[in-house]
Amino acid sequence: MSLGNLNVSDTDIDVILLKAGMDADAPADIAACDLAAYNRVSVVLASMMQNVSEGGYSISWNMDAVKLWYNAICRELGKENVLEAKPKIRNRSNFW
């Protein structure tokens, strides 16, 4: 799945490439593109609103698909999934 399939604008894709130091006109390096998307997932997610409704027109995003896409990139790159919920350790010693 490409970022275009996630309705990320061309401008956002250009920003992701620029921040990764990549040339949009250079031959494609899939691993570098995946790493750039991983490093800038905040830009990707910020451009996606979950649900928008206006004047009888509605758009809904499949956030599960986005999370699956991100998780797949994390696994391919061997990177941490920062969107995954992590268990929290809390100090409950004062309840004894």
Phi and psi in degrees as GROMACS dihedral restraints (atoms count N, CA, C in turn):
[ dihedral_restraints ]
;  ai    aj    ak    al  type     phi  dphi    fc
    3     4     5     6     1   -98.3    20    10
    4     5     6     7     1   167.9    20    10
    6     7     8     9     1   -64.0    20    10
    7     8     9    10     1   -30.3    20    10
    9    10    11    12     1   -60.6    20    10
   10    11    12    13     1   -34.9    20    10
   12    13    14    15     1   -68.7    20    10
   13    14    15    16     1   -19.6    20    10
   15    16    17    18     1   -92.4    20    10
   16    17    18    19     1    10.6    20    10
   18    19    20    21     1    61.3    20    10
   19    20    21    22     1    34.0    20    10
   21    22    23    24     1   -82.3    20    10
   22    23    24    25     1   131.7    20    10
   24    25    26    27     1   -68.8    20    10
   25    26    27    28     1   158.8    20    10
   27    28    29    30     1   -59.3    20    10
   28    29    30    31     1   -36.0    20    10
   30    31    32    33     1   -63.7    20    10
   31    32    33    34     1   -44.0    20    10
   33    34    35    36     1   -63.9    20    10
   34    35    36    37     1   -38.5    20    10
   36    37    38    39     1   -65.0    20    10
   37    38    39    40     1   -40.4    20    10
   39    40    41    42     1   -61.1    20    10
   40    41    42    43     1   -40.8    20    10
   42    43    44    45     1   -63.7    20    10
   43    44    45    46     1   -43.4    20    10
   45    46    47    48     1   -60.2    20    10
   46    47    48    49     1   -44.9    20    10
   48    49    50    51     1   -65.4    20    10
   49    50    51    52     1   -43.3    20    10
   51    52    53    54     1   -62.6    20    10
   52    53    54    55     1   -44.8    20    10
   54    55    56    57     1   -66.3    20    10
   55    56    57    58     1   -24.0    20    10
   57    58    59    60     1   -88.7    20    10
   58    59    60    61     1    -2.7    20    10
   60    61    62    63     1    73.1    20    10
   61    62    63    64     1    27.7    20    10
   63    64    65    66     1  -102.7    20    10
   64    65    66    67     1   148.4    20    10
   66    67    68    69     1   -96.5    20    10
   67    68    69    70     1   122.2    20    10
   69    70    71    72     1   -63.8    20    10
   70    71    72    73     1   -23.2    20    10
   72    73    74    75     1   -92.6    20    10
   73    74    75    76     1    -3.7    20    10
   75    76    77    78     1   -77.3    20    10
   76    77    78    79     1   159.5    20    10
   78    79    80    81     1   -57.6    20    10
   79    80    81    82     1   145.1    20    10
   81    82    83    84     1   -69.0    20    10
   82    83    84    85     1   132.7    20    10
   84    85    86    87     1  -117.5    20    10
   85    86    87    88     1   100.1    20    10
   87    88    89    90     1   -58.3    20    10
   88    89    90    91     1   -43.4    20    10
   90    91    92    93     1   -62.4    20    10
   91    92    93    94     1   -40.4    20    10
   93    94    95    96     1   -67.3    20    10
   94    95    96    97     1   -37.7    20    10
   96    97    98    99     1   -65.6    20    10
   97    98    99   100     1   -42.8    20    10
   99   100   101   102     1   -62.9    20    10
  100   101   102   103     1   -41.1    20    10
  102   103   104   105     1   -65.1    20    10
  103   104   105   106     1   -39.8    20    10
  105   106   107   108     1   -63.2    20    10
  106   107   108   109     1   -42.6    20    10
  108   109   110   111     1   -65.0    20    10
  109   110   111   112     1   -41.7    20    10
  111   112   113   114     1   -60.7    20    10
  112   113   114   115     1   -45.8    20    10
  114   115   116   117     1   -68.4    20    10
  115   116   117   118     1   -23.5    20    10
  117   118   119   120     1  -118.3    20    10
  118   119   120   121     1    29.6    20    10
  120   121   122   123     1   -58.6    20    10
  121   122   123   124     1   -27.2    20    10
  123   124   125   126     1   -62.5    20    10
  124   125   126   127     1   -36.9    20    10
  126   127   128   129     1   -65.8    20    10
  127   128   129   130     1   -41.4    20    10
  129   130   131   132     1   -63.0    20    10
  130   131   132   133     1   -49.0    20    10
  132   133   134   135     1   -71.3    20    10
  133   134   135   136     1   -32.1    20    10
  135   136   137   138     1   -66.5    20    10
  136   137   138   139     1   -29.2    20    10
  138   139   140   141     1   -81.1    20    10
  139   140   141   142     1    -5.0    20    10
  141   142   143   144     1  -112.6    20    10
  142   143   144   145     1   114.6    20    10
  144   145   146   147     1   -93.5    20    10
  145   146   147   148     1   141.3    20    10
  147   148   149   150     1   -66.5    20    10
  148   149   150   151     1   -49.3    20    10
  150   151   152   153     1  -141.5    20    10
  151   152   153   154     1   131.7    20    10
  153   154   155   156     1  -131.3    20    10
  154   155   156   157     1   132.0    20    10
  156   157   158   159     1  -137.6    20    10
  157   158   159   160     1   129.0    20    10
  159   160   161   162     1  -155.0    20    10
  160   161   162   163     1   127.4    20    10
  162   163   164   165     1    54.1    20    10
  163   164   165   166     1    41.3    20    10
  165   166   167   168     1    82.2    20    10
  166   167   168   169     1    -1.4    20    10
  168   169   170   171     1  -107.2    20    10
  169   170   171   172     1   131.7    20    10
  171   172   173   174     1  -133.4    20    10
  172   173   174   175     1   140.4    20    10
  174   175   176   177     1  -127.1    20    10
  175   176   177   178     1   130.9    20    10
  177   178   179   180     1  -125.4    20    10
  178   179   180   181     1   135.7    20    10
  180   181   182   183     1   -97.6    20    10
  181   182   183   184     1   143.4    20    10
  183   184   185   186     1   -88.8    20    10
  184   185   186   187     1    86.6    20    10
  186   187   188   189     1   -66.4    20    10
  187   188   189   190     1   -26.7    20    10
  189   190   191   192     1   -63.5    20    10
  190   191   192   193     1   -39.7    20    10
  192   193   194   195     1   -65.2    20    10
  193   194   195   196     1   -39.6    20    10
  195   196   197   198     1   -63.5    20    10
  196   197   198   199     1   -44.2    20    10
  198   199   200   201     1   -65.6    20    10
  199   200   201   202     1   -37.0    20    10
  201   202   203   204     1   -64.9    20    10
  202   203   204   205     1   -42.0    20    10
  204   205   206   207     1   -60.7    20    10
  205   206   207   208     1   -47.8    20    10
  207   208   209   210     1   -64.4    20    10
  208   209   210   211     1   -42.4    20    10
  210   211   212   213     1   -62.2    20    10
  211   212   213   214     1   -39.1    20    10
  213   214   215   216     1   -63.7    20    10
  214   215   216   217     1   -42.0    20    10
  216   217   218   219     1   -63.9    20    10
  217   218   219   220     1   -41.9    20    10
  219   220   221   222     1   -59.1    20    10
  220   221   222   223     1   -45.3    20    10
  222   223   224   225     1   -65.1    20    10
  223   224   225   226     1   -43.6    20    10
  225   226   227   228     1   -61.7    20    10
  226   227   228   229     1   -38.8    20    10
  228   229   230   231     1   -89.3    20    10
  229   230   231   232     1   -10.8    20    10
  231   232   233   234     1    69.8    20    10
  232   233   234   235     1    31.7    20    10
  234   235   236   237     1  -106.1    20    10
  235   236   237   238     1   162.7    20    10
  237   238   239   240     1   -72.7    20    10
  238   239   240   241     1   139.3    20    10
  240   241   242   243     1   -87.4    20    10
  241   242   243   244     1   101.4    20    10
  243   244   245   246     1   -76.9    20    10
  244   245   246   247     1   -10.4    20    10
  246   247   248   249     1   -88.0    20    10
  247   248   249   250     1   -13.7    20    10
  249   250   251   252     1   -73.5    20    10
  250   251   252   253     1   136.4    20    10
  252   253   254   255     1   -68.1    20    10
  253   254   255   256     1   135.9    20    10
  255   256   257   258     1  -112.6    20    10
  256   257   258   259     1   141.8    20    10
  258   259   260   261     1   -65.1    20    10
  259   260   261   262     1   143.3    20    10
  261   262   263   264     1  -106.6    20    10
  262   263   264   265     1   137.0    20    10
  264   265   266   267     1   -97.0    20    10
  265   266   267   268     1   123.7    20    10
  267   268   269   270     1  -117.2    20    10
  268   269   270   271     1   146.4    20    10
  270   271   272   273     1   -84.2    20    10
  271   272   273   274     1   106.5    20    10
  273   274   275   276     1  -109.3    20    10
  274   275   276   277     1    18.1    20    10
  276   277   278   279     1   -65.3    20    10
  277   278   279   280     1   -24.1    20    10
  279   280   281   282     1   -75.0    20    10
  280   281   282   283     1    -6.1    20    10
  282   283   284   285     1   -87.6    20    10
  283   284   285   286     1    -8.1    20    10
